[in-house]
Amino acid sequence: MAEDLLIIASSPHIRAKDTVQSIMYSVAIALLPAVAAGVYFFGWYALAIVLVSIGSAVAAEVVWQKLRGQALRVSDGSAIVTGLLLAMNLPPTAPLWMAALGSAVAIIIGKQVYGGLGANPFNPALVGRVFLTASFPMLMTKWALPAGYDAIASATPLAVMKAGGTVPLTNLFFGSIPGCLGETSALALLIGGIYLLIKGHIDYRIVTGIFGSVVVLSLLMGLDPVAQLLAGGLMLGALFMATDMVTSPVTPKGRWVFGIGVGLLVMLIRNGAGMPEGVSFSILLMNAAVPLINRTTRPRIYGR
């Protein structure tokens, strides 16, 4: 009978060639220029931080899934990306044990306790970074001077600008500045971000919303918009963490709201709070608002 030829299955009925594994490894590839820049400016110890962070994230996921009797899914690459992103959020002077601890917290507290990949409401790497910042503030703000940085003290560009100083835009763009491993070179991050945009793995709405709101508020506050875009963790956060598929909205309108919200919070924290940087907290706060954003920006059902 003709009915025997029908395949009855649940949605989705339209499938894409991309898999979780291919997307995760694309993100890891996109971060390689930033890793190379970190090693170039801060030496081989930066690579040790990256490797320890990734190794700890993978080990934490394997141990958790073994203890819970779950199938091992470490080959999907999500733990590698989490460890790599956490390393990019660490200062180049971070002890290796701190990188290992932060990655373990990111995987266990930031992802697995919620049910694993796809169920976590917050970006795991940012959970690990905020945990380390709250637990070891001195170690998380101990910066190193890369070669070619023309300054007397090893303050970050945002701290210098908040104190009324200026930082050459070329240093901000190419990376010859103190900061976290992944914050130094805006050029390296842009190369990776453009690669992900071309692959279709990140949404331009979130990135444009963040950058656009930062530029508008910078102009209203009388600040240099280019310096605000290039300094600190904005590039890293906008291109690689705010665009996380799991913790960002699913609706097109919602992604605009999310991106603009992150940009507004970043500028409010940078210029109204005691700390010079606020990208991590801004993204985590907007992560918490994602369910509400999804609910209020759902497209209207046809006919209603």
C-alpha positions in Angstrom: 0.0 0.0 0.0 1.0 3.6 -0.5 0.9 4.2 3.3 3.8 1.7 3.7 6.1 4.2 1.9 5.4 7.0 4.4 8.0 7.6 7.1 6.4 8.7 10.4 8.9 10.6 12.6 9.0 13.6 14.9 10.4 16.9 13.9 12.6 18.4 12.7 11.9 17.2 9.1 14.4 19.6 7.5 17.9 18.6 8.4 21.2 20.5 8.0 24.6 19.1 7.3 26.1 20.8 10.3 26.4 18.7 13.5 27.3 19.7 17.0 30.8 18.3 16.5 31.4 20.2 13.3 30.2 23.5 14.8 32.3 23.1 17.9 35.4 22.3 16.0 34.8 25.3 13.7 34.7 27.5 16.8 37.9 26.0 18.0 39.5 26.6 14.6 38.2 30.2 14.7 40.0 30.8 18.0 43.4 29.6 16.8 44.4 33.1 15.6 43.7 34.5 19.1 45.7 31.6 20.6 48.6 32.3 18.3 48.5 36.0 19.1 48.5 35.2 22.9 51.6 32.9 22.5 53.3 35.5 20.3 52.9 38.4 22.8 53.2 36.5 26.1 55.4 33.4 25.3 55.0 29.7 25.5 53.5 29.8 29.0 50.4 31.1 27.3 50.1 27.8 25.3 50.6 25.9 28.6 47.6 27.7 30.1 45.5 26.8 27.0 46.5 23.1 27.0 45.9 22.7 30.8 42.5 24.5 30.5 41.4 22.3 27.6 42.7 19.1 29.3 40.9 19.9 32.6 37.6 20.6 30.8 37.8 17.4 28.9 38.8 15.4 32.0 36.0 17.0 34.1 33.4 16.1 31.5 34.6 12.5 31.2 34.7 12.0 35.0 31.2 13.5 35.4 29.6 11.3 32.7 31.4 8.2 34.0 30.1 8.9 37.6 26.6 9.6 36.3 26.6 6.5 34.1 26.1 8.5 31.0 27.4 7.9 27.5 30.7 9.6 26.9 30.0 12.6 24.6 33.4 14.3 24.9 34.1 13.8 21.2 31.5 16.4 20.3 34.1 19.1 21.0 32.0 21.2 23.4 34.4 20.6 26.3 37.3 21.6 24.2 35.7 24.9 23.2 34.7 25.6 26.9 38.3 25.0 28.0 39.7 27.1 25.1 37.3 30.0 25.8 38.2 30.0 29.5 41.9 30.1 28.7 41.2 33.1 26.5 39.6 34.8 29.5 42.7 34.3 31.8 45.6 36.6 32.3 48.9 35.4 30.9 50.3 35.1 34.5 47.6 32.7 35.7 48.9 29.7 37.6 48.2 26.4 35.8 46.2 25.0 38.7 43.9 28.0 38.4 43.2 27.3 34.7 42.5 23.6 35.6 40.1 24.6 38.5 38.3 27.2 36.4 37.7 24.7 33.6 36.4 22.0 35.9 34.0 24.5 37.4 32.9 25.7 34.0 32.1 22.1 32.9 30.5 20.8 36.1 28.8 23.9 37.5 28.3 25.8 34.3 27.0 22.9 32.1 26.6 19.4 33.6 24.5 20.2 36.6 21.9 21.5 34.3 21.8 18.4 32.2 24.7 18.8 29.8 25.1 20.5 26.5 22.0 22.2 25.3 20.4 22.6 28.8 22.8 25.1 30.4 21.3 28.6 30.7 24.6 30.4 31.2 27.8 30.3 29.1 30.0 27.7 30.9 33.3 29.5 30.2 32.0 32.7 31.7 30.7 30.8 34.7 34.3 29.6 35.2 35.8 33.0 34.7 33.4 34.7 37.1 34.1 32.0 39.7 37.8 32.6 39.4 37.4 36.4 39.5 35.4 36.2 42.7 37.7 33.6 44.3 41.1 34.9 43.2 40.7 38.6 42.3 44.4 39.3 42.7 45.6 36.5 40.5 42.9 37.3 37.9 44.1 41.0 37.6 47.8 40.3 37.5 48.8 41.4 34.0 52.0 41.0 32.0 53.6 43.5 29.6 53.8 42.1 26.0 56.7 43.0 23.8 56.2 46.4 22.1 53.9 47.9 24.8 54.9 51.5 25.4 53.8 52.2 29.0 55.2 52.5 32.4 52.7 50.3 34.3 51.0 47.1 33.3 47.5 48.5 33.6 44.9 47.3 31.0 43.8 49.7 28.3 40.4 50.1 29.9 41.9 51.0 33.2 44.2 53.5 31.5 41.3 55.1 29.6 39.1 55.2 32.8 41.9 57.1 34.5 41.9 59.7 31.7 44.8 58.3 29.7 44.9 57.2 26.1 46.0 54.0 24.3 47.2 53.9 20.7 44.5 52.3 18.5 47.2 50.4 16.6 48.2 48.7 19.9 44.6 47.8 20.6 44.0 46.4 17.1 47.2 44.4 16.7 47.4 43.3 20.3 50.5 44.8 21.9 48.6 45.5 25.2 48.3 44.0 28.6 45.1 41.9 29.1 43.7 38.4 29.1 45.1 36.0 26.5 42.2 36.3 24.1 41.7 40.1 24.6 44.9 41.3 23.2 44.6 41.2 19.4 41.3 42.5 18.0 42.6 41.6 14.5 43.0 37.9 15.5 39.5 37.8 17.0 38.0 39.5 13.9 39.6 36.9 11.6 38.0 34.1 13.7 34.6 35.9 13.9 34.5 36.5 10.1 35.2 32.8 9.6 32.2 31.9 11.8 30.0 34.4 10.1 30.8 33.0 6.7 30.2 29.4 8.0 26.8 30.6 9.4 27.6 29.5 13.0 27.0 32.9 14.6 24.2 35.4 14.1 25.1 38.9 12.8 22.2 40.3 14.8 23.8 39.7 18.1 27.2 41.0 17.1 25.7 44.0 15.3 23.5 44.8 18.3 26.4 44.7 20.7 28.8 46.8 18.6 26.0 49.2 17.5 24.9 49.9 21.1 28.5 50.4 22.3 29.2 52.9 19.5 26.0 54.9 20.1 26.5 55.1 23.9 30.2 55.9 23.4 29.3 58.9 21.2 26.6 60.0 23.7 29.2 59.8 26.6 31.9 61.6 24.7 34.1 58.5 24.5 36.1 57.1 21.5 33.8 54.4 20.1 36.7 52.7 18.3 38.7 52.4 21.5 35.7 51.1 23.3 35.1 48.4 20.7 38.8 47.3 20.5 39.6 47.4 24.3 38.9 44.8 26.9 37.0 41.6 26.2 34.3 43.1 24.0 35.5 41.5 20.8 36.0 38.1 22.4 32.6 38.3 24.2 30.6 39.6 21.2 32.0 37.2 18.6 32.5 34.0 20.6 30.4 34.0 23.8 27.3 36.1 23.4 26.7 34.2 20.1 26.6 30.8 21.9 23.7 29.0 20.3 22.5 27.4 23.6 22.5 30.5 25.8 21.3 33.1 23.3 17.7 33.7 22.0 16.3 31.7 19.1 14.1 34.4 17.6 15.5 37.0 15.2 14.0 39.9 17.2 15.2 38.4 20.4 18.7 38.3 19.1 18.6 42.0 18.4 17.2 42.6 22.0 19.9 40.4 23.4 22.8 42.0 21.6 21.7 45.6 22.4 21.1 44.6 26.0 24.7 43.2 26.3 26.1 46.4 24.7 24.1 48.7 27.1 25.2 46.8 30.2 28.8 46.7 29.1 28.9 50.5 28.7 27.0 51.0 32.0 29.4 48.8 33.9 32.5 50.3 32.2 31.6 53.9 32.9 29.3 53.8 35.9 30.7 51.0 38.1 33.9 50.6 40.1 35.3 48.0 37.7 36.7 49.0 34.2 35.3 45.9 32.4 31.9 44.3 32.4 31.6 42.0 29.4 31.4 38.7 31.4 28.7 40.0 33.7 26.7 41.6 30.9 26.5 38.4 28.9 25.6 36.3 32.0 22.9 38.8 33.0 21.4 38.7 29.5 21.7 34.9 29.5 19.3 34.9 32.5 16.9 37.0 30.5 16.9 34.7 27.4 13.7 32.7 28.4 11.8 36.0 28.8 13.2 37.4 25.5 12.2 34.2 23.6 8.7 34.3 25.1 8.0 38.0 24.3 9.5 37.9 20.8 7.9 34.8 19.4 6.5 35.3 15.9 2.7 35.5 15.7 1.1 32.3 14.5 -0.3 32.7 11.0 -4.0 33.6 11.1 -4.0 35.0 14.6 
